[in-house]
Amino acid sequence: QVQLVESGGGLVQPGGSLRLSCAASGIRFSTYTMGWYRQAPGKQRDLVASITSGGVTNYADSVKGRFTISRDNAENTVYLQMNSLKPEDTAVYYCNADGRRGIYHYQYWGQGTQVTVSS
């Protein structure tokens, strides 16, 4: 059974920082591309950042220079360090695991964690 469990969300003031964690189980974590997505009310779910099995990272333009994604394969965990947070970063943040084996494509989602940036 695959589980992705996010933690670290909460309420923070503008300019503050949060660190999200996503602990994975039931998958060969090191072989998956891991990503963080977010969805604000009334909007679609968008990619925030991703990191491949080889450590190559990709960021949405809106978070470049402020957010950092990293992974610890020994702990089966992916992190999202969020600095200089803005009100527009408010959303539910979802962890994603994306893997391929031959012709098969596997994708899993966490339950989401709320991030609210407000004074």
CYANA upper distance limits for C-alpha pairs under 8 A (distance plus 0.5 A):
  1 GLN  CA     25 SER  CA      8.21
  1 GLN  CA     26 GLY  CA      5.89
  2 VAL  CA     24 ALA  CA      7.94
  2 VAL  CA     25 SER  CA      6.16
  2 VAL  CA     26 GLY  CA      4.82
  2 VAL  CA     27 ILE  CA      6.78
  2 VAL  CA    108 TYR  CA      8.11
  3 GLN  CA     23 ALA  CA      8.40
  3 GLN  CA     24 ALA  CA      6.17
  3 GLN  CA     25 SER  CA      5.75
  3 GLN  CA     26 GLY  CA      6.94
  3 GLN  CA    110 GLY  CA      7.53
  4 LEU  CA     22 CYS  CA      6.67
  4 LEU  CA     23 ALA  CA      6.16
  4 LEU  CA     24 ALA  CA      5.09
  4 LEU  CA     25 SER  CA      7.17
  4 LEU  CA     95 CYS  CA      7.37
  4 LEU  CA     96 ASN  CA      8.25
  4 LEU  CA    108 TYR  CA      8.12
  4 LEU  CA    109 TRP  CA      6.95
  4 LEU  CA    110 GLY  CA      5.09
  4 LEU  CA    111 GLN  CA      8.01
  5 VAL  CA     21 SER  CA      8.47
  5 VAL  CA     22 CYS  CA      5.75
  5 VAL  CA     23 ALA  CA      5.72
  5 VAL  CA     24 ALA  CA      7.05
  5 VAL  CA     95 CYS  CA      8.35
  5 VAL  CA    110 GLY  CA      6.15
  5 VAL  CA    111 GLN  CA      7.42
  6 GLU  CA     20 LEU  CA      7.46
  6 GLU  CA     21 SER  CA      6.00
  6 GLU  CA     22 CYS  CA      4.77
  6 GLU  CA     23 ALA  CA      7.07
  6 GLU  CA     94 TYR  CA      7.91
  6 GLU  CA     95 CYS  CA      7.19
  6 GLU  CA    110 GLY  CA      6.98
  6 GLU  CA    111 GLN  CA      7.66
  6 GLU  CA    112 GLY  CA      6.81
  6 GLU  CA    113 THR  CA      6.69
  7 SER  CA     20 LEU  CA      6.24
  7 SER  CA     21 SER  CA      5.75
  7 SER  CA     22 CYS  CA      6.93
  7 SER  CA    113 THR  CA      6.92
  8 GLY  CA     18 LEU  CA      7.45
  8 GLY  CA     19 ARG  CA      6.33
  8 GLY  CA     20 LEU  CA      5.02
  8 GLY  CA     21 SER  CA      6.67
  8 GLY  CA    113 THR  CA      7.97
  9 GLY  CA     18 LEU  CA      7.56
  9 GLY  CA     19 ARG  CA      8.03
  9 GLY  CA     20 LEU  CA      6.73
  9 GLY  CA    113 THR  CA      5.93
  9 GLY  CA    114 GLN  CA      5.86
  9 GLY  CA    115 VAL  CA      5.49
  9 GLY  CA    116 THR  CA      8.48
 10 GLY  CA     18 LEU  CA      8.47
 10 GLY  CA    113 THR  CA      8.45
 10 GLY  CA    114 GLN  CA      6.60
 10 GLY  CA    115 VAL  CA      5.53
 10 GLY  CA    116 THR  CA      6.60
 11 LEU  CA    115 VAL  CA      6.66
 11 LEU  CA    116 THR  CA      5.23
 11 LEU  CA    117 VAL  CA      6.42
 11 LEU  CA    118 SER  CA      7.63
 12 VAL  CA     16 GLY  CA      6.51
 12 VAL  CA     17 SER  CA      7.68
 12 VAL  CA     18 LEU  CA      8.11
 12 VAL  CA    115 VAL  CA      8.34
 12 VAL  CA    116 THR  CA      6.79
 12 VAL  CA    117 VAL  CA      5.51
 12 VAL  CA    118 SER  CA      6.79
 12 VAL  CA    119 SER  CA      8.14
 13 GLN  CA     85 LEU  CA      8.13
 13 GLN  CA    117 VAL  CA      5.90
 13 GLN  CA    118 SER  CA      5.52
 13 GLN  CA    119 SER  CA      5.48
 14 PRO  CA     84 SER  CA      7.46
 14 PRO  CA     85 LEU  CA      5.86
 14 PRO  CA     86 LYS  CA      5.59
 14 PRO  CA     87 PRO  CA      6.85
 14 PRO  CA    117 VAL  CA      6.24
 14 PRO  CA    118 SER  CA      6.49
 14 PRO  CA    119 SER  CA      6.99
 15 GLY  CA     83 ASN  CA      7.51
 15 GLY  CA     84 SER  CA      4.62
 15 GLY  CA     85 LEU  CA      5.35
 15 GLY  CA     86 LYS  CA      6.89
 16 GLY  CA     83 ASN  CA      6.64
 16 GLY  CA     84 SER  CA      5.97
 16 GLY  CA     85 LEU  CA      5.98
 17 SER  CA     81 GLN  CA      8.00
 17 SER  CA     82 MET  CA      5.89
 17 SER  CA     83 ASN  CA      4.90
 17 SER  CA     84 SER  CA      6.73
 17 SER  CA     85 LEU  CA      6.69
 18 LEU  CA     81 GLN  CA      6.70
 18 LEU  CA     82 MET  CA      5.72
 18 LEU  CA     83 ASN  CA      7.23
 19 ARG  CA     79 TYR  CA      7.36
 19 ARG  CA     80 LEU  CA      6.11
 19 ARG  CA     81 GLN  CA      4.95
 19 ARG  CA     82 MET  CA      6.43
 20 LEU  CA     79 TYR  CA      6.02
 20 LEU  CA     80 LEU  CA      5.48
 20 LEU  CA     81 GLN  CA      6.93
 20 LEU  CA     82 MET  CA      8.38
 21 SER  CA     77 THR  CA      7.24
 21 SER  CA     78 VAL  CA      6.36
 21 SER  CA     79 TYR  CA      5.06
 21 SER  CA     80 LEU  CA      7.05
 22 CYS  CA     77 THR  CA      5.92
 22 CYS  CA     78 VAL  CA      5.75
 22 CYS  CA     79 TYR  CA      6.85
 22 CYS  CA     95 CYS  CA      6.83
 22 CYS  CA    110 GLY  CA      8.49
 23 ALA  CA     75 GLU  CA      8.24
 23 ALA  CA     76 ASN  CA      6.45
 23 ALA  CA     77 THR  CA      4.99
 23 ALA  CA     78 VAL  CA      7.25
 24 ALA  CA     29 PHE  CA      7.47
 24 ALA  CA     76 ASN  CA      5.98
 24 ALA  CA     77 THR  CA      6.56
 25 SER  CA     29 PHE  CA      8.15
 25 SER  CA     76 ASN  CA      7.67
 28 ARG  CA     32 TYR  CA      7.56
 29 PHE  CA     73 ASN  CA      7.15
 29 PHE  CA     76 ASN  CA      6.26
 30 SER  CA     53 SER  CA      6.22
 30 SER  CA     73 ASN  CA      6.01
 30 SER  CA     76 ASN  CA      7.95
 31 THR  CA     53 SER  CA      5.78
 31 THR  CA     99 GLY  CA      7.39
 32 TYR  CA     52 THR  CA      7.25
 32 TYR  CA     53 SER  CA      6.14
 32 TYR  CA     97 ALA  CA      6.54
 32 TYR  CA     98 ASP  CA      5.97
 32 TYR  CA     99 GLY  CA      5.22
 32 TYR  CA    100 ARG  CA      8.27
 33 THR  CA     50 SER  CA      7.42
 33 THR  CA     51 ILE  CA      6.17
 33 THR  CA     52 THR  CA      4.69
 33 THR  CA     53 SER  CA      5.97
 33 THR  CA     97 ALA  CA      6.44
 33 THR  CA     98 ASP  CA      5.62
 33 THR  CA     99 GLY  CA      6.78
 34 MET  CA     50 SER  CA      6.09
 34 MET  CA     51 ILE  CA      5.92
 34 MET  CA     52 THR  CA      6.90
 34 MET  CA     53 SER  CA      8.39
 34 MET  CA     78 VAL  CA      7.52
 34 MET  CA     95 CYS  CA      7.89
 34 MET  CA     96 ASN  CA      6.17
 34 MET  CA     97 ALA  CA      5.23
 34 MET  CA     98 ASP  CA      6.77
 35 GLY  CA     47 LEU  CA      7.86
 35 GLY  CA     48 VAL  CA      7.99
 35 GLY  CA     49 ALA  CA      6.12
 35 GLY  CA     50 SER  CA      4.48
 35 GLY  CA     51 ILE  CA      6.78
 35 GLY  CA     95 CYS  CA      6.36
 35 GLY  CA     96 ASN  CA      5.43
 35 GLY  CA     97 ALA  CA      6.94
 35 GLY  CA     98 ASP  CA      8.41
 36 TRP  CA     47 LEU  CA      6.75
 36 TRP  CA     48 VAL  CA      5.95
 36 TRP  CA     49 ALA  CA      5.86
 36 TRP  CA     50 SER  CA      6.76
 36 TRP  CA     80 LEU  CA      8.02
 36 TRP  CA     93 TYR  CA      7.15
 36 TRP  CA     94 TYR  CA      6.12
 36 TRP  CA     95 CYS  CA      5.27
 36 TRP  CA     96 ASN  CA      6.54
 37 TYR  CA     45 ARG  CA      6.86
 37 TYR  CA     46 ASP  CA      5.83
 37 TYR  CA     47 LEU  CA      4.82
 37 TYR  CA     48 VAL  CA      5.49
 37 TYR  CA     49 ALA  CA      7.56
 37 TYR  CA     93 TYR  CA      6.13
 37 TYR  CA     94 TYR  CA      5.57
 37 TYR  CA     95 CYS  CA      6.94
 37 TYR  CA     96 ASN  CA      7.79
 38 ARG  CA     45 ARG  CA      5.91
 38 ARG  CA     46 ASP  CA      6.01
 38 ARG  CA     47 LEU  CA      7.09
 38 ARG  CA     48 VAL  CA      7.06
 38 ARG  CA     91 ALA  CA      6.31
 38 ARG  CA     92 VAL  CA      5.93
 38 ARG  CA     93 TYR  CA      4.78
 38 ARG  CA     94 TYR  CA      6.38
 39 GLN  CA     43 LYS  CA      6.68
 39 GLN  CA     44 GLN  CA      6.36
 39 GLN  CA     45 ARG  CA      4.86
 39 GLN  CA     46 ASP  CA      6.94
 39 GLN  CA     91 ALA  CA      5.73
 39 GLN  CA     92 VAL  CA      5.82
 39 GLN  CA     93 TYR  CA      7.09
 40 ALA  CA     44 GLN  CA      7.80
 40 ALA  CA     45 ARG  CA      8.02
 40 ALA  CA     90 THR  CA      7.16
 40 ALA  CA     91 ALA  CA      4.81
 40 ALA  CA     92 VAL  CA      6.85
 41 PRO  CA     91 ALA  CA      7.74
 47 LEU  CA     59 TYR  CA      8.33
 47 LEU  CA     60 ALA  CA      7.15
 48 VAL  CA     59 TYR  CA      6.36
 48 VAL  CA     60 ALA  CA      5.69
 48 VAL  CA     63 VAL  CA      7.65
 49 ALA  CA     57 THR  CA      7.63
 49 ALA  CA     58 ASN  CA      5.93
 49 ALA  CA     59 TYR  CA      4.86
 49 ALA  CA     60 ALA  CA      6.73
 49 ALA  CA     68 THR  CA      8.41
 49 ALA  CA     69 ILE  CA      6.98
 50 SER  CA     57 THR  CA      6.05
 50 SER  CA     58 ASN  CA      5.73
 50 SER  CA     59 TYR  CA      7.19
 50 SER  CA     69 ILE  CA      7.36
 51 ILE  CA     55 GLY  CA      6.07
 51 ILE  CA     56 VAL  CA      5.86
 51 ILE  CA     57 THR  CA      4.88
 51 ILE  CA     58 ASN  CA      7.02
 51 ILE  CA     69 ILE  CA      7.35
 51 ILE  CA     70 SER  CA      7.52
 51 ILE  CA     71 ARG  CA      8.15
 52 THR  CA     56 VAL  CA      5.71
 52 THR  CA     57 THR  CA      7.09
 55 GLY  CA     70 SER  CA      8.44
 55 GLY  CA     71 ARG  CA      8.44
 57 THR  CA     69 ILE  CA      7.75
 59 TYR  CA     63 VAL  CA      7.13
 59 TYR  CA     64 LYS  CA      6.42
 60 ALA  CA     64 LYS  CA      6.90
 63 VAL  CA     67 PHE  CA      6.11
 66 ARG  CA     82 MET  CA      6.67
 66 ARG  CA     83 ASN  CA      5.65
 66 ARG  CA     84 SER  CA      6.59
 66 ARG  CA     85 LEU  CA      8.22
 67 PHE  CA     80 LEU  CA      7.21
 67 PHE  CA     81 GLN  CA      5.97
 67 PHE  CA     82 MET  CA      4.98
 67 PHE  CA     83 ASN  CA      6.50
 68 THR  CA     80 LEU  CA      6.16
 68 THR  CA     81 GLN  CA      5.55
 68 THR  CA     82 MET  CA      7.14
 69 ILE  CA     78 VAL  CA      7.80
 69 ILE  CA     79 TYR  CA      6.11
 69 ILE  CA     80 LEU  CA      5.08
 69 ILE  CA     81 GLN  CA      6.87
 70 SER  CA     78 VAL  CA      6.29
 70 SER  CA     79 TYR  CA      5.74
 70 SER  CA     80 LEU  CA      7.12
 71 ARG  CA     76 ASN  CA      8.17
 71 ARG  CA     77 THR  CA      6.31
 71 ARG  CA     78 VAL  CA      4.71
 71 ARG  CA     79 TYR  CA      6.51
 72 ASP  CA     76 ASN  CA      6.46
 72 ASP  CA     77 THR  CA      5.85
 72 ASP  CA     78 VAL  CA      6.77
 73 ASN  CA     77 THR  CA      7.02
 85 LEU  CA     89 ASP  CA      6.99
 85 LEU  CA    117 VAL  CA      7.23
 86 LYS  CA     90 THR  CA      8.10
 86 LYS  CA    117 VAL  CA      6.61
 87 PRO  CA    116 THR  CA      7.84
 87 PRO  CA    117 VAL  CA      5.20
 87 PRO  CA    118 SER  CA      6.35
 88 GLU  CA    117 VAL  CA      8.07
 89 ASP  CA    115 VAL  CA      8.05
 89 ASP  CA    116 THR  CA      7.95
 89 ASP  CA    117 VAL  CA      7.19
 90 THR  CA    114 GLN  CA      8.29
 90 THR  CA    115 VAL  CA      5.88
 90 THR  CA    116 THR  CA      5.08
 90 THR  CA    117 VAL  CA      5.96
 91 ALA  CA    114 GLN  CA      6.58
 91 ALA  CA    115 VAL  CA      6.04
 91 ALA  CA    116 THR  CA      7.12
 92 VAL  CA    112 GLY  CA      6.35
 92 VAL  CA    113 THR  CA      5.88
 92 VAL  CA    114 GLN  CA      4.85
 92 VAL  CA    115 VAL  CA      6.49
 93 TYR  CA    112 GLY  CA      5.77
 93 TYR  CA    113 THR  CA      5.75
 93 TYR  CA    114 GLN  CA      6.69
 93 TYR  CA    115 VAL  CA      7.46
 94 TYR  CA    109 TRP  CA      7.26
 94 TYR  CA    110 GLY  CA      6.25
 94 TYR  CA    111 GLN  CA      7.14
 94 TYR  CA    112 GLY  CA      4.88
 94 TYR  CA    113 THR  CA      7.10
 95 CYS  CA    109 TRP  CA      6.28
 95 CYS  CA    110 GLY  CA      5.65
 95 CYS  CA    111 GLN  CA      8.39
 95 CYS  CA    112 GLY  CA      7.40
 96 ASN  CA    107 GLN  CA      7.57
 96 ASN  CA    108 TYR  CA      6.17
 96 ASN  CA    109 TRP  CA      5.22
 96 ASN  CA    110 GLY  CA      7.03
 97 ALA  CA    106 TYR  CA      8.36
 97 ALA  CA    107 GLN  CA      6.04
 97 ALA  CA    108 TYR  CA      5.63
 97 ALA  CA    109 TRP  CA      7.10
 98 ASP  CA    105 HIS  CA      8.01
 98 ASP  CA    106 TYR  CA      6.32
 98 ASP  CA    107 GLN  CA      5.08
 98 ASP  CA    108 TYR  CA      7.19
 99 GLY  CA    105 HIS  CA      6.38
 99 GLY  CA    106 TYR  CA      5.52
 99 GLY  CA    107 GLN  CA      6.87
100 ARG  CA    104 TYR  CA      6.11
100 ARG  CA    105 HIS  CA      5.00
100 ARG  CA    106 TYR  CA      6.46
101 ARG  CA    105 HIS  CA      7.07
